[in-house]
Amino acid sequence: MLSIKNLHASVEGKEILKGINLEIKAGEVHAIMGPNGSGKSTLSQVLAGNEAFEVTEGEVTLNGENLLDLETEERAREGIFLAFQYPVEIPGVSNLQFLRTAVNAMRTHRGEPEMNAAEFMKLAKEVSKQVDLDPAFLKRGVNEGFSGGEKKRNEIMQALLLQPKLAILDETDSGLDIDALKVVSDGVNALRAKDRAILMVTHYQRLLNHIVPDYVHVLAGGRIIKSGGRELALELEERGYGWLGIKEDEAAAAN
Amino acid sequence: MKELIKREYEHGFVTEIETDTFEPGLNEDVIRRLSEIKQEPEFMLEWRLKAYRRWLEMDDPTWAHVDYPRVDYNAISYYSAPKKKEDMPQSLDDVDPELLRTYEKLGIPLHEREKLAGVAVDAVFDSVSIGTTFKEQLAEAGVIFCPISEAVQKYPELVEKYLGSVVPAGDNFFAALNSAVFSDGSFVYIPKGVRCPLELSTYFRINAANTGQFERTLIVADAGSYVSYLEGCTAPMRDENQLHAAVVELVALDDAQIKYSTVQNWYPGDEHGKGGIYNFVTKRGACQGRNSKISWTQVETGSAVTWKYPSCILKGDNSVGEFYSVALTHNYQQADTGTKMIHLGKNTTSTIISKGISAGRSSNAYRGLVKFQPGAENARNFTQCDSLLIGDRCGAHTFPYIESRNKSAIVEHEATTSKVSDEQMFLCRQRGIDPEQAVSMIVNGFCKEVFKELPMEFAVEAGKLLEVSLEGSVG
């Protein structure tokens, strides 16, 4: 489904990704782990098309189509979804309006009729329950005054509504207490499907207890330095990143 | 029904006209001829002449944060008869396609498009009966709603009593000019205890196009009455007159309420700053009576240069003044707009919510005065001024003035400036939303507090209008 070959990317002239290679097939769940500053978040931003990052080399295809040629919104309509680590607030725009606009943009792209307000309300209420959010929050401004946990649950709710082909979850576990982590994980597990891939970016192993990945990759210094199965994450938890020849502080300092 | 009103109006007009258009230039003779054509009573002519003499002694105001070449007042013609049918476009095929495209985007009904574009159309028979119903409904309630030129003849005592009572003829340069040469406008009188059965909008929207560049509006709400008045139109108005100097006066007596909503979308000039209307307006309401209330809501997206401060004089005890404003500037537009709340009576309260949006290379200034006179015991004001910037070549300015001569007065002032951020845009686009739609959604969210003050139907149109006005502001 997603194929990344020798991807290099930089921000403000500084190279962050230094040759990423990764193949993800439909139905698979991949976890990318790594110390702070290793380039994990950059990878997710680049895939989603954040213009603050410049791709200097390499190629990325989604189902054979060149992803890098597409605008951010076109990538989204082709099925790329990014759950943000720090979702931004949009004051005055209700969550409901924002979500319906997004869902209808996708539907229009697929040639389906737009959903009216009543139809969408019904759907949104159902999905909000799935991530344990009070439907009243649909009327609030996008991420406006949301707690950290609410923001993350809101991101997962959006993934459930938009039904992407590839869901990229950027540090979705950060800042969550154990109960919220469970709710978010249940939401992500509900996303798992034969025709959908999930790419999880995380610093900690604990998320992977709830969402069990098929593959784990270690990213350091802008490259994937080790790949393995579920057991690799457990090993990382036990031994830290040091045994792979990287130190967190150094990696962070190097970036 | 719109047709009917328009037809009557033109009809009344045409019979009185002998000359088509005056030679450019302004002097006492011009004013006498104008007054004569309009068959005005003597007091009206005297009033105009007095205003003209005051105007001659005044200068263009220069304090506003706007920059435009001086207007040559002797190059303007001060009277022009309505266009003859054969001079108008004969069908929509003759109209600028760009204008038609905008009408389409705004969802303006087809039959309205023709009128807005100035197409010569005959009355639609269906609508005649609706118009009659409305007229009957208003007459039954005793509401007077007519062109001010007609009111001058039919209700001279009301006009003489209230015209200039809120905005005196010599109030400022543009008000003096307007008083001397005003072409036409609306007159509304709501009798005691009457709640006007209609929002005075539906047919006025189209009519407004023909009232000329020196429009004069007077609304009087007698004790215990209520009226909601909608001015303007969301469709872009093309107009050959570059200078517009209108005056609007509102009078609210004891327990009366006036809600005045405006959508202003005069031609703003092209994307290089060429052309466009100069909109120099004086709007003021007097809360004369106890417990009276005047509420201004405005959505301003048009005009090349805007100079406009809808204000309230809170004279009656416990009276309430409100000002809700959205002012959007794009390309090379300049706006200096805001309000004045003058507290005279006890326990008077005022609220100011101003939302300024700047895009392109435009300049958008809020200018407001909140004044408490010694008699304004326990008066209070709340002001919130928010500016939103789109891109990095535009400017937003806030000039709040507060003068308090009463120690019991309470003033609260909040101001913010924000940008449509890259992060917000990235979030929207990542969810599949078009950049232009995203900007429009973010801007609409920013304006929410003001839009909710607009009558429902207008609020929806205003949202669409922002979207159209912001076209080309991204990327």
Interface residues (C-beta under 8 A of the other chain):
Chain A: A48 G49 N50 E51 A52 E71 T72 E73 A76 R77 I80 F81 L82 F84 P87 V88 I90 P91 G92 V93 S94 Q97 F98 T101 A102 A105 M106 H109 G141 V142 Q158 L162
Chain B: S421 D422 E423 Q424 F426 L427 C428 R429 Q430 R431 G432 I433 D434 P435 Q437 M441 I442 N444 G445 F446 C447 K448 E449
